[in-house]
């Protein structure tokens, strides 16, 4: 007969585990009632969140039921439970840390992209109005050199020269600002 008490003799504990392994729901209930509060306390200590700790305990006992045939009857059930819980908690914490680091990386990438766009915008602002117009029309991909020359009443060679000079100036400005940005980040 399985009785509900906090302390079991070694024989009673083995009988409880044996009944649990055989799918006895009363044995499962006894294990749950005996260890739910202790496992919750440990989970809450690590997770610092009531709902996450409750989920951890629920997952623990679900796994216990699903893996009941794997339990070693000769070892205390509490060791099995707390080892499973500890592993789950460490996995949860690792997953949360990975998500935080990924979010930080994404926000750093977004910040870096924005900073790069600001640098390019500054480089464009340093171009003369005519060079900027030639550069913007050429980069838009809508106009050929000849079409730009026709619209601006310039020769095609002037368009080519203005565009190449714009690229040189932008590269020089972006390169200098990128080095400055790199030093500021260090």
C-alpha positions, -999 to +999 in steps of 0.1 A: +000+000+000+013+034-010+008+060+017+010+098+014+038+111+037+068+132+032+093+107+046+096+072+031+117+043+041+140+030+013+116+001+007+086+024+004+104+048-019+114+019-042+078+006-041+066+041-050+090+043-080+081+008-091+044+017-090+052+049-109+071+030-136+041+007-140+019+038-147+002+040-114-014+075-113-017+075-075+021+070-072+026+099-097+003+121-076+022+113-044+055+122-061+040+154-074+025+164-040+058+155-023+081+174-046+061+201-065+068+228-039+105+220-036+110+220-074+090+252-077+113+269-051+144+258-070+129+269-104+119+302-090+153+308-075+169+304-110+143+320-132+130+348-109+096+345-125+066+328-111+050+318-144+083+305-158+089+285-126+054+270-128+060+261-164+093+245-155+077+224-128+049+214-151+074+204-178+094+184-152+064+163-141+053+159-177+088+145-186+087+123-154+054+108-166+066+104-202+100+088-191+087+069-162+100+036-176+136+049-175+136+057-138+161+036-118+143+021-089+174+017-068+181+055-067+161+081-049+134+097-070+143+132-057+178+130-073+162+121-106+137+149-104+162+176-093+188+165-120+161+167-147+149+201-134+185+215-131+192+205-167+159+220-179+166+252-160+201+255-174+188+249-209+161+276-204+186+301-191+210+293-220+182+297-245+172+330-229+208+342-230+211+332-266+179+352-275+192+383-256+225+381-274+208+377-307+186+407-301+216+427-290+234+417-322+204+426-343+201+460-326+238+466-330+236+457-367+207+481-370+226+508-353+256+501-374+235+502-406+220+535-395+255+549-387+267+538-421+237+554-438+245+586-419+281+585-431+270+581-467+245+609-463+273+632-450+295+622-479+267+631-504+261+664-487+298+673-493+294+669-531+288+700-551+251+704-562+260+694-598+280+663-588+253+652-564+226+655-591+248+635-615+255+609-588+219+605-578+206+602-613+233+576-622+228+556-590+190+555-594+196+533-625+169+551-644+192+571-667+221+562-689+251+586-692+236+600-724+202+607-708+218+624-679+239+645-703+208+655-722+188+664-692+216+685-676+228+700-709+263+686-704+286+664-725+287+627-719+324+629-709+315+655-683+289+632-668+315+603-667+341+626-651+316+641-626+304+606-616+339+592-612+349+622-591+318+618-570+327+582-563+363+591-553+351+618-530+324+596-514+350+568-509+374+592-493+348+606-470+332+573-461+366+557-455+377+585-432+344+585-413+345+547-410+379+549-394+367+576-370+336+555-362+358+525-355+380+544-331+349+558-313+336+523-308+368+511-291 
